[in-house]
Amino acid sequence: MCSSITFKCVISLDIIAKHASDLTSSAVRATAIKTVTTLLEEDKTHAVLRSLLPSLGNLIHDKSEKVRLAVVEMLLFVKKIRGMKYYHIVDPQNLLSRLADEGRGRNNPTGPVAIGLSELLSNSFFPVGKNKTMSDIINRTLRLLTDNPGAAVTFYRNAGTQLGVNSISKLIAALMRCLCMLIVQDKKMNCEDISNLSIVMADDEIDSAKVPPNTALMATIAESIMILWGSIEADLKYEQNESAADILMEVFSGNVLTEVYSHFESKTVDGLEDVKLAECSRACVAILDCAGKMKEAEIEGLRAHVIGELAKATDMPPEKRTRMNFSPNMALLCEWGMTEDVAQCLSNSILNYFSLENLDGKSNLSKKRKLRGKKAAAKDELPQLDIETSLGILGNILKGSFPASLSARNSIIKSETACTAISTALQSARTAADTIIKSQQADESEVSITKIKHIGNAIECYGRLLIHKEAMRGEVPMRLSQEAKELLSWVTDNIIPSMMKSVAVEEENSLSKLDISAISGIGSPMTCDDPPRRKSNRRSARESDVSFLSSDQATSNTLPGASKHTSSGSAVSISSASSVLSTFAEWLSISGAESFLLIHISKWCQVLGATDNIKTRESLLGSLFHVALRSLKDDRDATVFKELLLHLKDVDPGTKEKEIIMESLSIITSLRDEQIATQALATIIYVTRSIIVQAGESDGAEFLDMVGPGMKEVLLSILNNKRSSLLLAKCLLNEPKVSSVRECLVKEMRANSPMSDALEAVVRDLSGEKVVTDGESEEETEVEEKPPIIPEQAEAAKISALLSQPEAGVVVA
């Protein structure tokens, strides 16, 4: 038996020394760790492995999740072994860093690694035992939140898997006491009244922890409370958890939440620097979310306070108002049964702004009406809001994945009255856009760029509302509603012709001379993860769309000046098209391609070749490429991609456009699925051949110059990349050997591509340079194979036929 154990230990040494550090395979590294865990089941191996296990500690930060999970499972097993300590293998600082990293980027904050680490460190975050007092819990909580807030937040996201409902309630109460303690200290420093907060904590608890007030720490505590409460919200409704609910009510009822919210809310209007302002906003959002989990009658004065803040918004200076986020206020009111009041408030503001009498951008609200709004607010009725505040609130509700946004969105869509009111109001932006375009064509009138920006915002909100309405139906796959089809047809039949007419007719105010840098789409992460997705890889966490609706309230839609004017018809057309593009790029990420959608968007590509203005093209090119890549990746549909490339031939790209082209193509060629990359490259070959055939013979012209400057940039991006040039060469094997395009592309590969051994072999094959082996005659090597059928050409012909046909049943708005 002894020799058997010794033999196992020898094997374990080899595993640790070699396989656990294998850089070529994550599967080998994970298997090595699992084998070590299996060896640890034998008690007699512990003496040998105890000194060797620390060499595995660095694998806790392995880039592969399955390797990290294997290490965590090993640590959990070690934790059960008497005489061995898991923190001797991976020190606590690295464990906390790993837990924090699991909550960032593409990692899953509620995945198996984060859950395992939370279990491993549960006693550190929430010590249990008869001798543990509330002061001990508060001290431990404050220390961990101060030292590593990221790790603490990730732990709280997974607390439901480690702790019971009662324990989590106690932890929430402890965190709330910590928050109140810090606010009390902050108020004492400013000589403010603390009587309403000190009732939450005993005097010995206030004095037990000496942590200076810190806005970032307080915001993290507030967010942690929100996360923990959300994890047990459903469980609190059961009778067996009544005691847990009582623990929370004891701490949160009364005017405590109102006092805490008021403390942070007052700081947001004091002209703080951006970082501290963001921290106070985080705290306010978290507190209002917690308030939404309670009944309105249980919280004294919060409803009146929230509505009062909305009433003050109209009188705020514009620069201060843009820094405020009022969507959590409206979300709370929706939670408290005021959904229809919220919808009426927002829709009235939008309808008033886009009314025909208000096309000059001036508000027609009289002072008397504003005073009535303030008086109504005093009676807990919602006030009249300005357009920027209303669209900001609605935009955050419609595009946010935050729980409060999701709840408010569901409440609005489920209420037919509320949804109809908001939908009707948002459609008035389309009417305003049509009116401006017609007036521009008649008398070259001008409209402020601020109003044009608001038109773009409203149209995008309308598109998102349509998407969420379809998602709420629960039908898979989702289908474009009649309203969505009308929106697409409106752009195709009204907006695009207006843009093309501007190019063809207007000289001084033409699209080619229009600078719309102030209203061009703003890149913003749109995390609409709520609707059901048809595929698990529908959306990458790091992808972003071009959108007028930015999640950054402080910096979104910044204009050079409210008095600046531009050619209004053209600018409205561009803002409308960009907004609809942004919306339906989101649709593709959720539901996938529909022929109706792709046919319409394909027609919009013609604008690219019709203008020489870089700013105009930049405003559309990014969105068009996003739609094209999305339909390629998720549905393997090259319709938009082909049309986009065909119209790039007349585009002389600027620096930003070159970056868009290069980045878009690199996304395609870096995909693991080579079939998608191959389809994209076959489409590029098809477009190149079509352009060459259309151009005819050009004596003395270089091949890359014949395809046009835009397509030249596309081809160079492919040729200059090692992987994409190899894939392109393989695609050319399907081209007829007599093809001039094939011959020219092979020459360009030799001139521009990094020649690897694999590429060199394919290029020789393309060039007919056969290598004759011993015993093989040259004649035997010259047997010509029949060129295979190129399916991409047949598909492209089919798509071209579809594009040339008028759509049946298209309703023009």
C-alpha positions in Angstrom: 0.0 0.0 0.0 2.8 2.4 0.8 4.4 1.8 -2.6 1.1 2.6 -4.3 0.8 5.9 -2.4 4.4 6.8 -3.3 3.7 6.0 -6.9 0.7 8.4 -6.9 2.8 11.1 -5.4 5.3 10.7 -8.1 2.5 11.1 -10.7 1.3 14.2 -8.9 4.8 15.8 -9.1 4.8 15.2 -12.8 1.3 16.7 -13.2 2.2 19.9 -11.3 5.5 20.3 -13.0 4.4 19.8 -16.6 0.7 19.5 -17.3 -0.6 22.2 -15.0 1.7 24.7 -16.7 0.8 23.6 -20.3 0.4 26.8 -22.3 -1.0 25.1 -25.3 -4.2 23.7 -23.9 -6.6 25.0 -21.2 -8.2 21.6 -21.1 -4.9 20.0 -20.1 -4.4 22.5 -17.3 -7.9 22.1 -16.0 -7.6 18.3 -16.0 -4.3 18.5 -14.2 -5.9 20.5 -11.4 -8.8 18.1 -11.2 -6.4 15.2 -10.9 -4.6 16.9 -8.0 -8.0 17.3 -6.3 -8.6 13.6 -6.8 -5.2 12.8 -5.3 -6.1 14.9 -2.3 -8.9 12.4 -1.4 -6.1 10.1 -0.3 -5.0 11.2 3.2 -1.5 9.8 2.7 -0.7 12.2 -0.2 -1.2 15.3 1.9 2.3 15.4 3.4 3.8 15.5 -0.1 1.3 17.7 -1.8 1.1 20.3 1.0 4.4 22.0 -0.1 3.6 21.6 -3.8 0.1 23.0 -4.0 1.2 26.7 -3.7 2.8 26.4 -7.1 -0.7 26.1 -8.5 -1.9 29.3 -6.9 -1.3 31.6 -9.9 -3.8 29.5 -12.0 -6.6 31.2 -10.1 -6.1 34.1 -12.6 -5.9 31.8 -15.7 -7.6 33.3 -18.7 -9.7 30.1 -19.1 -12.8 29.9 -16.9 -12.6 26.1 -16.6 -9.1 26.3 -15.3 -10.1 28.9 -12.7 -13.1 26.8 -11.7 -10.9 23.7 -11.3 -8.6 25.8 -8.9 -11.6 27.0 -6.9 -13.0 23.5 -6.6 -9.6 22.3 -5.3 -9.5 25.2 -2.8 -13.0 24.3 -1.5 -11.8 20.7 -1.1 -8.7 21.8 0.7 -10.9 23.9 3.1 -12.4 20.7 4.4 -9.0 19.0 5.1 -7.8 19.3 8.7 -4.3 20.7 8.8 -4.3 22.4 5.4 -5.3 26.0 4.7 -6.6 27.1 1.4 -5.1 30.6 1.9 -1.7 29.0 2.0 -2.2 28.0 -1.6 -3.8 31.3 -2.8 -3.4 34.3 -0.5 -6.5 36.3 0.5 -5.5 39.3 -1.5 -5.4 37.3 -4.7 -8.7 35.6 -3.8 -10.3 39.0 -3.4 -8.8 40.3 -6.6 -10.1 37.3 -8.5 -13.6 37.7 -7.0 -13.6 41.4 -8.0 -12.4 40.5 -11.6 -15.2 38.0 -11.9 -17.6 40.9 -11.7 -15.9 42.9 -14.5 -15.8 42.7 -18.3 -16.9 39.5 -20.0 -16.7 37.5 -16.8 -20.0 36.3 -15.3 -20.5 37.8 -11.8 -23.0 35.1 -11.0 -21.1 32.3 -12.7 -19.6 29.1 -11.2 -16.2 30.7 -10.4 -17.8 33.7 -8.6 -20.2 31.4 -6.7 -17.3 29.1 -5.6 -15.2 32.0 -4.5 -18.2 33.5 -2.6 -18.6 30.1 -0.8 -14.9 30.0 0.0 -14.9 33.6 1.5 -18.4 33.6 3.0 -17.2 33.6 6.6 -14.9 36.6 5.8 -17.8 38.7 4.5 -20.5 37.5 7.0 -19.0 35.9 10.1 -21.4 33.6 11.9 -21.3 32.2 15.4 -22.7 32.8 18.9 -20.0 35.2 19.8 -20.4 37.4 16.7 -22.2 40.6 17.5 -23.7 43.2 15.1 -20.6 45.4 15.8 -18.4 42.6 14.6 -20.4 42.2 11.4 -20.4 46.0 10.8 -16.6 46.2 11.4 -15.9 43.3 9.0 -18.3 44.6 6.4 -16.8 48.1 6.5 -13.2 46.8 6.2 -13.9 44.6 3.2 -16.0 47.3 1.5 -13.1 49.7 2.0 -10.3 47.4 1.0 -11.9 45.8 -2.0 -15.4 47.1 -3.0 -15.5 45.2 -6.2 -15.0 41.8 -4.5 -17.7 42.8 -1.9 -20.3 43.6 -4.6 -19.6 40.4 -6.5 -20.0 38.4 -3.2 -23.3 40.1 -2.5 -24.5 39.2 -5.9 -24.0 35.6 -5.0 -25.0 35.8 -1.3 -28.3 34.0 -2.1 -26.4 30.8 -2.9 -24.4 30.9 0.4 -26.8 32.4 3.0 -30.4 31.9 4.0 -33.1 34.6 3.7 -32.9 35.4 7.4 -29.1 35.8 7.2 -29.3 38.0 4.2 -31.8 40.2 5.9 -29.5 40.7 8.8 -26.7 41.5 6.4 -28.9 44.1 4.7 -29.7 45.6 8.1 -26.0 45.7 9.0 -25.2 47.4 5.7 -27.9 50.0 6.2 -26.6 50.7 9.7 -23.1 51.2 8.2 -24.5 53.6 5.7 -26.4 55.6 8.3 -23.4 55.7 10.5 -21.3 57.2 7.7 -24.0 59.7 6.9 -24.2 60.7 10.6 -20.5 61.3 10.6 -20.7 63.3 7.4 -23.6 65.4 8.9 -21.7 66.0 12.1 -18.8 67.4 10.2 -21.2 69.8 8.5 -23.1 70.6 11.8 -26.4 69.2 10.4 -29.2 67.5 12.3 -28.8 63.7 12.7 -31.8 62.9 14.8 -33.7 61.2 12.0 -30.8 58.8 11.3 -29.4 58.1 14.7 -32.5 56.1 15.6 -31.4 53.4 13.2 -28.2 52.7 15.2 -27.3 52.2 18.8 -24.7 54.6 20.2 -22.2 51.8 20.8 -22.5 50.8 17.1 -21.9 54.3 15.9 -18.8 54.6 18.0 -17.6 51.0 17.3 -16.3 51.6 13.7 -14.0 54.5 13.0 -14.2 54.9 9.2 -14.1 58.4 7.8 -17.1 59.3 5.6 -16.4 58.5 2.0 -18.8 59.1 -0.9 -17.6 56.2 -3.0 -17.8 53.8 0.0 -21.3 55.0 0.8 -22.4 54.5 -2.8 -21.0 51.0 -2.9 -22.9 50.2 0.4 -26.1 51.5 -1.1 -25.7 49.4 -4.2 -24.8 46.3 -2.1 -28.1 46.8 -0.2 -30.0 47.0 -3.4 -28.3 43.8 -4.8 -28.9 41.8 -1.7 -32.5 42.9 -1.3 -33.2 42.0 -5.0 -31.8 38.5 -4.4 -34.4 37.7 -1.7 -37.3 40.0 -2.8 -39.4 37.0 -4.1 -38.7 34.9 -1.0 -39.8 37.6 1.4 -43.4 37.2 0.1 -43.6 33.7 1.7 -45.1 33.4 5.2 -42.1 31.4 6.5 -39.8 34.4 5.8 -42.0 36.9 7.7 -39.3 37.4 10.4 -36.8 38.3 7.7 -39.2 40.9 6.3 -39.7 42.3 9.9 -35.9 42.8 10.2 -35.9 45.0 7.1 -39.0 46.9 8.0 -37.5 47.7 11.4 -34.6 49.4 9.7 -36.1 50.9 6.5 -39.6 52.0 7.5 -40.4 55.6 8.6 -38.5 58.5 7.2 -35.0 56.9 7.2 -35.0 56.2 3.4 -36.2 59.8 2.8 -33.4 61.2 4.9 -30.8 59.0 3.3 -32.0 59.9 -0.2 -32.2 63.6 0.6 -28.6 63.5 1.8 -27.2 62.2 -1.5 -29.7 64.1 -3.7 -28.7 67.4 -2.1 -25.1 66.8 -3.1 -25.9 66.2 -6.7 -27.0 69.9 -7.1 -24.1 71.4 -5.2 -21.7 71.5 -8.2 -19.6 68.5 -7.2 -16.9 67.3 -9.5 -18.0 64.6 -12.0 -16.6 61.6 -10.0 -18.3 62.5 -6.8 -21.5 63.4 -8.7 -21.6 60.0 -10.2 -21.1 58.4 -6.8 -24.0 60.3 -5.3 -26.2 59.4 -8.3 -25.3 55.7 -7.8 -26.4 56.0 -4.2 -29.7 57.8 -5.1 -30.6 55.2 -7.7 -29.9 52.3 -5.2 -32.0 54.0 -2.5 -35.0 54.6 -4.8 -34.8 51.0 -6.0 -35.0 49.8 -2.4 -37.9 52.1 -1.8 -39.7 50.5 -4.7 -39.6 47.2 -2.9 -41.7 48.7 -0.1 -45.2 50.0 0.1 -45.6 53.8 -0.3 -47.3 54.1 3.1 -44.3 52.5 4.8 -42.0 55.4 3.8 -42.8 58.9 5.1 -42.5 61.8 2.8 -40.5 60.2 -0.1 -43.2 60.4 -2.7 -43.7 64.1 -2.2 -40.0 64.7 -2.1 -39.5 62.8 -5.4 -42.2 64.7 -7.2 -40.9 68.0 -5.8 -37.5 67.3 -7.3 -39.2 66.7 -10.7 -40.9 70.0 -10.4 -37.6 71.8 -9.8 -36.1 70.3 -12.9 -37.8 72.8 -15.2 -36.2 75.8 -13.4 -32.7 74.3 -13.4 -30.0 75.7 -15.7 -29.6 73.5 -18.8 -26.0 72.5 -17.9 -27.1 71.3 -14.4 -30.3 69.6 -15.7 -28.2 67.5 -18.1 -26.2 66.2 -15.2 -29.3 64.9 -13.4 -30.9 61.5 -13.9 -34.7 61.5 -13.1 -35.6 58.1 -14.6 -35.3 56.3 -11.2 -37.8 58.9 -9.8 -40.3 57.9 -12.4 -39.5 54.2 -12.0 -40.3 54.5 -8.3 -43.7 56.2 -9.1 -44.5 53.4 -11.5 -43.8 50.8 -8.8 -46.2 52.7 -6.5 -49.1 52.5 -9.0 -48.7 55.8 -10.9 -47.8 54.3 -14.3 -50.5 56.1 -16.2 -49.7 59.4 -14.5 -46.0 59.0 -15.5 -47.0 58.2 -19.1 -49.3 61.2 -19.3 -46.6 63.5 -17.8 -44.0 62.4 -20.4 -46.4 62.3 -23.4 -47.8 65.8 -22.7 -44.2 67.2 -22.6 -43.3 65.5 -25.9 -46.5 66.4 -27.7 -46.2 70.0 -26.6 -42.6 70.3 -27.9 -43.3 68.7 -31.3 -46.6 70.5 -31.9 -46.9 72.4 -35.2 -47.0 75.7 -33.3 -43.7 75.0 -31.6 -41.4 74.2 -34.6 -39.2 77.1 -33.8 -38.0 75.2 -30.7 -39.5 77.7 -28.1 -41.6 76.4 -25.4 -45.2 77.7 -25.5 -45.7 77.0 -21.7 -46.7 80.3 -20.1 -45.5 81.3 -16.7 -49.0 80.9 -15.5 -49.0 77.3 -16.6 -45.6 76.7 -15.0 -46.9 78.1 -11.7 -49.9 75.8 -12.0 -47.4 72.9 -12.5 -45.6 73.8 -9.2 -48.9 74.1 -7.4 -50.0 70.7 -8.7 -46.7 69.2 -7.6 -47.4 70.4 -4.1 -50.5 68.2 -4.3 -48.4 65.2 -5.3 -49.4 65.6 -9.0 -46.7 65.3 -11.6 -45.5 68.6 -13.0 -45.0 69.6 -16.6 -41.4 68.7 -17.7 -39.2 70.1 -20.4 -38.4 68.0 -23.5 -34.8 67.2 -22.6 -35.8 65.8 -19.2 -38.7 63.8 -20.6 -36.7 62.2 -23.4 -33.9 61.5 -21.0 -36.2 59.7 -18.6 -37.9 57.7 -21.4 -34.6 56.9 -23.1 -33.1 55.4 -19.9 -36.3 53.4 -19.2 -36.4 52.0 -22.7 -32.8 51.1 -23.2 -31.6 50.3 -19.6 -31.1 46.8 -18.2 -31.2 48.2 -14.7 -33.9 46.5 -12.6 -35.8 49.7 -12.0 -35.8 50.5 -15.7 -37.0 47.0 -16.5 -39.8 47.3 -14.0 -40.9 50.7 -15.2 -40.7 49.6 -18.8 -42.9 46.5 -18.1 -45.4 48.6 -16.3 -45.8 51.1 -19.2 -46.1 48.4 -21.8 -48.6 46.3 -19.9 -50.8 49.4 -19.4 -52.6 49.9 -22.7 -53.4 53.5 -21.8 -49.8 54.4 -20.8 -48.3 52.7 -23.8 -50.7 54.3 -26.3 -50.1 57.8 -24.8 -46.3 57.5 -25.1 -46.4 55.9 -28.5 -48.7 58.6 -29.9 -46.5 61.3 -28.4 -43.3 59.9 -29.9 -44.8 59.6 -33.3 -45.3 63.3 -33.3 -41.5 63.6 -33.8 -42.0 61.9 -37.2 -44.7 64.5 -38.1 -42.4 67.2 -37.0 -39.6 65.8 -39.2 -41.8 65.6 -42.2 -43.0 69.2 -41.7 -39.4 70.5 -41.4 -38.3 68.6 -44.5 -41.2 70.0 -46.5 -40.7 73.6 -45.2 -37.0 73.3 -46.1 -37.8 72.3 -49.6 -40.2 75.2 -49.9 -38.4 78.2 -48.3 -35.1 76.9 -46.9 -36.2 77.6 -43.3 -33.8 76.7 -40.5 -34.5 74.9 -37.3 -32.2 74.8 -34.2 -29.8 71.9 -34.0 -31.1 71.2 -30.5 -34.6 70.4 -31.9 -33.1 68.2 -34.6 -31.3 66.3 -31.9 -34.5 65.8 -29.9 -36.2 64.5 -33.1 -33.5 61.8 -33.3 -33.9 61.0 -29.6 -37.7 60.7 -29.9 -37.6 58.5 -33.0 -35.1 56.2 -31.5 -37.3 55.9 -28.3 -40.3 55.1 -30.5 -38.3 52.3 -32.2 -37.2 50.8 -28.9 -40.8 50.9 -27.6 -41.8 48.9 -30.6 -39.1 46.3 -30.0 -40.0 45.9 -26.3 -43.7 45.6 -27.2 -42.9 42.7 -29.4 -40.6 41.1 -26.9 -43.3 41.3 -24.2 -45.5 39.1 -26.4 -43.2 36.2 -25.7 -43.3 34.8 -29.3 -40.1 33.2 -30.6 -39.0 34.2 -33.1 -40.0 37.8 -32.8 -41.6 39.4 -35.9 -41.6 43.0 -37.1 -44.9 44.6 -36.1 -46.9 46.7 -38.6 -45.8 49.8 -36.7 -42.1 48.8 -37.1 -42.6 48.1 -40.8 -44.2 51.5 -41.2 -41.2 53.1 -39.5 -38.8 51.4 -42.0 -41.0 52.4 -44.9 -41.1 56.0 -43.7 -37.3 56.2 -43.8 -37.1 54.5 -47.2 -39.9 56.4 -48.9 -39.6 59.8 -47.2 -36.2 60.3 -45.6 -33.8 58.7 -48.1 -35.4 60.5 -51.1 -35.1 63.8 -49.1 -31.4 63.2 -48.5 -30.8 62.2 -52.2 -32.7 65.3 -53.4 -30.5 67.5 -51.1 -27.5 66.1 -52.9 -28.8 66.5 -56.4 -30.5 69.9 -56.2 -29.3 72.1 -53.3 -26.0 73.7 -54.0 -25.3 75.9 -51.1 -27.2 73.9 -48.5 -26.5 70.5 -50.0 -25.9 67.4 -48.1 -22.3 67.3 -49.3 -21.7 70.6 -47.5 -23.5 69.8 -44.3 -21.6 69.4 -41.1 -23.7 67.4 -38.6 -20.9 66.6 -36.1 -23.0 67.9 -33.3 -25.9 65.5 -33.9 -24.1 62.5 -35.4 -24.7 59.3 -33.5 -22.9 59.0 -30.2 -21.4 55.6 -29.3 -23.1 54.3 -26.2 -23.3 50.8 -24.6 -26.9 49.8 -25.1 -27.4 46.8 -22.8 -30.9 45.8 -23.6 -30.5 42.3 -22.2 -34.1 41.9 -21.2 -35.9 40.5 -24.3 -35.4 36.8 -25.0 -32.6 36.1 -27.4 -32.8 33.5 -30.1 -29.2 32.5 -29.7 -26.9 32.6 -26.7 -24.3 34.6 -28.6 -26.7 37.2 -29.9 -24.8 40.0 -28.2 -21.3 40.5 -26.9 -20.9 42.4 -23.6 -18.4 44.8 -25.1 -20.2 45.6 -28.3 -21.7 49.1 -28.7 -24.1 50.6 -31.1 -24.4 54.1 -32.6 -27.1 55.8 -30.6 -28.4 59.2 -29.8 -29.4 57.9 -26.4 -26.3 57.8 -24.2 -26.1 56.2 -20.8 -23.8 59.1 -19.7 -26.2 61.9 -18.7 -23.4 64.3 -18.1 -21.8 64.1 -21.5 -24.5 62.9 -23.9 -25.7 65.0 -26.8 -23.4 67.9 -26.1 -24.0 70.7 -28.5 -21.6 73.5 -29.6 -24.3 76.1 -28.9 -28.0 76.3 -28.7 -28.1 79.1 -31.3 -26.2 77.2 -33.9 -28.3 76.5 -37.0 -27.8 74.2 -40.0 -29.6 73.1 -43.1 -32.6 71.7 -41.3 -34.1 69.4 -43.9 -30.9 67.5 -44.5 -30.0 67.4 -40.8 -33.4 66.1 -39.8 -33.1 63.4 -42.5 -29.8 62.3 -41.2 -30.8 62.3 -37.6 -33.9 60.3 -38.4 -32.1 57.7 -40.5 -29.4 57.3 -37.9 -31.9 56.8 -35.1 -33.9 54.1 -37.0 -30.6 52.4 -38.0 -29.6 52.3 -34.3 -32.9 50.9 -33.3 -33.0 48.1 -35.8 -29.4 47.2 -35.2 -30.7 46.3 -31.7 -33.5 44.3 -33.3 -31.0 42.2 -35.2 -29.1 41.5 -32.0 -32.3 40.3 -30.3 -34.3 38.5 -33.0 -32.2 38.1 -36.1 -32.7 39.2 -39.7 -36.0 39.5 -41.6 -36.0 40.0 -45.3 -38.3 43.1 -45.0 -35.8 44.8 -42.7 -32.7 43.9 -44.7 -34.2 45.0 -48.0 -35.0 48.4 -46.6 -31.7 49.0 -44.9 -29.9 47.9 -48.1 -31.6 50.7 -50.0 -30.3 53.2 -47.4 -26.7 52.4 -48.4 -27.1 54.5 -51.6 -26.6 57.7 -49.5 -23.0 56.8 -48.9 -22.0 57.3 -52.6 -24.1 60.4 -53.0 -22.2 62.7 -50.7 -18.6 63.9 -50.4 -19.0 65.1 -46.8 -17.1 63.0 -44.4 -19.2 63.9 -41.3 -22.4 62.8 -43.1 -21.0 59.4 -44.1 -19.5 58.9 -40.6 -22.9 59.3 -39.1 -24.3 56.4 -41.1 -21.3 54.2 -42.0 -20.8 52.8 -38.4 -24.5 51.9 -38.1 -24.7 50.3 -41.5 -21.6 48.2 -40.8 -23.0 47.2 -37.5 -26.3 46.0 -39.1 -24.3 44.2 -41.9 -22.0 42.4 -39.4 -24.9 41.5 -37.1 -26.8 39.9 -39.9 -23.7 38.1 -41.1 -22.7 36.8 -37.7 -26.1 35.7 -36.4 -28.0 34.8 -39.6 -25.3 34.4 -42.3 -27.2 36.9 -44.4 -24.9 39.0 -46.6 -27.6 41.3 -48.1 -26.7 44.5 -46.3 -23.0 43.7 -46.5 -23.1 43.3 -50.3 -25.0 46.6 -50.8 -22.7 48.4 -48.4 -19.6 47.3 -50.3 -21.2 48.1 -53.7 -21.8 51.7 -52.6 -18.3 52.1 -51.0 -16.8 52.1 -54.5 -17.7 55.8 -54.9 -16.6 56.8 -51.3 -13.2 58.4 -50.7 -12.9 57.5 -47.0 -11.4 59.8 -44.5 -9.4 58.7 -41.4 -12.4 57.9 -39.2 -14.1 56.0 -42.1 -10.9 54.0 -42.7 -10.9 53.1 -39.0 -14.5 52.0 -39.2 -13.8 49.8 -42.3 -10.7 48.2 -40.8 -12.3 47.5 -37.4 -15.5 46.0 -39.0 -13.5 43.7 -41.3 -11.2 42.7 -38.5 -14.3 41.6 -36.5 -15.4 39.3 -39.3 -12.0 37.8 -40.1 -11.2 37.2 -36.4 -14.3 35.0 -35.9 -13.7 31.4 -34.9 -16.4 30.3 -37.3 -14.5 30.3 -40.6 -17.7 29.8 -42.6 -18.9 33.3 -41.7 -15.6 34.8 -42.6 -15.5 32.8 -45.8 -19.0 34.0 -46.8 -17.9 37.6 -46.1 -14.8 37.2 -48.2 -16.8 35.5 -51.0 -19.1 38.5 -51.0 -16.1 40.9 -51.2 -14.9 38.9 -54.3 -18.3 39.1 -55.9 -18.5 42.8 -55.3 -15.0 43.3 -56.7 -15.9 41.4 -59.8 -19.1 43.3 -60.3 -17.3 46.6 -60.1 -14.6 45.5 -62.5 -17.2 44.3 -65.0 -19.2 47.5 -64.7 -16.1 49.7 -65.1 -15.0 47.8 -68.3 -11.5 48.0 -69.6 -9.2 50.7 -68.3 -5.8 50.7 -70.0 -2.9 51.3 -67.6 -5.1 51.6 -64.5 -4.0 49.7 -61.4 -6.3 47.0 -60.2 -6.9 48.5 -56.7 -7.7 51.9 -58.3 -10.3 50.3 -60.6 -12.5 49.1 -57.7 -12.8 52.6 -56.3 -11.2 54.2 -53.2 -13.7 52.7 -50.7 -13.4 49.1 -51.9 -9.6 49.6 -52.2 -9.5 50.3 -48.5 -11.6 47.1 -47.9 -9.3 45.0 -50.0 -6.1 46.4 -48.4 -7.6 45.7 -44.9 -8.0 42.1 -46.0 -4.7 41.7 -47.8 -2.6 43.2 -45.0 -3.9 40.7 -42.4 -2.2 37.3 -42.2 -5.4 35.3 -41.4 -7.8 37.1 -43.7 -5.4 37.0 -46.6 -5.1 33.2 -46.2 -8.9 32.9 -46.1 -9.2 35.1 -49.2 -6.7 32.9 -51.0 -8.7 29.8 -50.1 -11.9 31.5 -51.4 -10.2 32.3 -54.7 -9.7 28.5 -55.2 -13.4 28.5 -56.0 -13.1 31.1 -58.7 -12.7 30.0 -62.3 -9.1 29.8 -63.3 -9.7 32.1 -66.2 -11.0 34.8 -63.9 -9.1 38.1 -64.3 -10.2 39.1 -60.7 -8.6 35.9 -59.4 -5.4 36.7 -61.2 -5.2 40.3 -60.1 -6.0 39.5 -56.4 -3.2 36.9 -56.4 -0.8 39.5 -57.7 -1.9 41.9 -54.9 -1.4 39.2 -52.3 2.2 38.8 -53.4 2.6 42.5 -53.1 0.7 43.3 -49.9 0.2 40.2 -47.8 2.5 38.7 -45.1 3.5 35.5 -46.9 3.3 32.6 -44.4 4.1 29.1 -45.5 0.4 28.2 -45.7 -0.4 31.3 -47.8 2.6 30.7 -50.1 1.3 27.2 -50.8 -2.2 28.4 -51.7 -0.8 31.2 -53.8 1.4 28.7 -55.8 -1.7 26.6 -56.3 -3.7 29.6 -57.5 -0.8 30.5 -59.9 -0.6 27.0 -61.3 3.0 26.5 -59.9 2.7 22.7 -59.2 5.6 21.0 -57.5 6.5 17.7 -59.3 7.4 14.9 -56.9 9.8 12.0 -57.7 8.2 9.4 -59.9 5.5 11.8 -61.1 5.4 13.1 -64.6 4.7 16.8 -65.3 1.7 15.8 -67.4 0.1 14.1 -64.4 0.2 17.2 -62.4 -1.6 19.3 -65.0 -5.0 17.5 -64.7 -7.4 20.4 -64.5 -10.3 20.0 -62.0 -13.7 21.3 -62.8 -14.4 24.6 -61.0 -16.9 24.1 -58.2 -20.2 26.0 -58.2 -19.9 29.3 -56.2 -23.0 29.4 -54.1 -22.4 33.1 -53.1 -22.8 34.2 -56.7 -26.2 32.5 -57.0 -27.3 33.9 -53.7 -26.1 37.4 -54.7 -28.1 37.2 -57.9 -31.1 36.2 -56.0 -30.7 39.1 -53.6 -30.3 41.5 -56.5 -33.5 40.3 -58.0 -35.3 40.9 -54.6 -33.9 44.4 -54.3 -35.2 45.3 -57.8 -38.8 44.3 -56.9 -41.2 46.7 -55.1 -42.3 45.6 -51.7 -45.9 44.4 -51.5 -48.0 45.7 -48.7 -45.7 48.5 -47.6 -47.6 51.1 -45.7 -46.2 54.6 -46.1 -46.6 56.7 -43.0 
